[in-house]
Amino acid sequence: MRDTFKTFAIGACAAASIFAATGANAADDFTLQLKWVTQAQFAGYYVALEKGFYEEEDLNVTIKPGGPDIAPTQILAGGGADVVVDWMPSALAAREKGLPLVNIAQPYKSSGMMLTCLKESGVKTPEDFPGKTLGVWFFGNEYPFLSWMSILGIPTEGGDDGVTVLKQGFNVDPLLQKQASCISTMTYNEYWQVIDAGISEDELITFKYEDQGVATLEDGLYVLEDKLADDAEVDKLARFVKASMKGWKWAESNPDEAADIVLEYDETGAQTEKHQKRMMAEVAKLTAGSNGALDPADYERTVKTLMSGGSAPVISKAPEGAWTHKITDLALK
């Protein structure tokens, strides 16, 4: 009887020790807020979740999709996420207005933004924009466009010498319905929606921001500045970036499989296999060449573009402390 009790006691102690150890090493909860809906634009994060890369870093990650009514910076300011995906123009504009956003990683090396125009509108070069109506996304996405027009010296208040800006919804209807000569598109998304709607590539002309020398950084990872003063938060962010970049590189090498993973996480059922695989193939071109660390030259180019607004620049002065290598230096060890 005594031996039985002794065995039970030893077993109970062992179980308690295991429980305590498990509790002490419980994965850290972590929330990522996306800029837009679940799609291959964010494949690296879904791959990292599905493949267990976050779990390997002791992180319990929740990915929140975005949408037309969701502003990532507002979510971050309200404490609804640990990190957000955003474009640098909107992040720097928000920082200048008082929200202390900091770029901690830059998975996207190149910009996918462009204007897509109907050839029948008579647009052959940017010099043909005056007198035309151009569809532009807002909610922070208008900044690269406004900077470009300022650099070209084209007013955005309409008239024969300027362009009429149509506040474009997140669709391609203005081009299909010929309400605009050109609309905003991404190389990996809306451009193909135009093609799928029955307009051939021969009927279109595109102007990539990269080719025009006015590209700005897109889809970076941003946190509030105070997190960088907390060692525990810095450690957590470094683990998140490490796992995320592992997911991105896997997605680049396995685009079709990555697209399939994204489809598994699309709770709306709105995405199609054809569109997501095509999107992933294009997205892989934009993340290629990035190990996650922001390239200072790309940052300086973005700032220069945003400050080239004449009397109405997107930002009025060069930001200070708007980015850091602190996280990627740890993540890339």
Secondary structure, DSSP 8 states (H G I E B T S, - for coil): -HHHHHHHHHHHHHHHHHHHHHHHT--EEEEEE-SSSSSGGGHHHHHHHHTTHHHHTTEEEEEE---TT--HHHHHHTTS-SEEEE-HHHHHHHHHTT--EEEEE----S--EEEEEEGGGT--SGGG-TT-EEEE--TTTTHHHHHHHHHHT--SB-STTS-EEEE--SSSHHHHTTS-SEEEEETTTHHHHHHHTT--GGGEEEEETTTTT-----SEEEEEGGGGG-HHHHHHHHHHHHHHHHHHHHHHH-HHHHHHHHHHH-TT----HHHHHHHHHHHHHHHTT--SS--HHHHHHHHHHHT--TTS-SSSS--SS-B-SHHHHHHT-
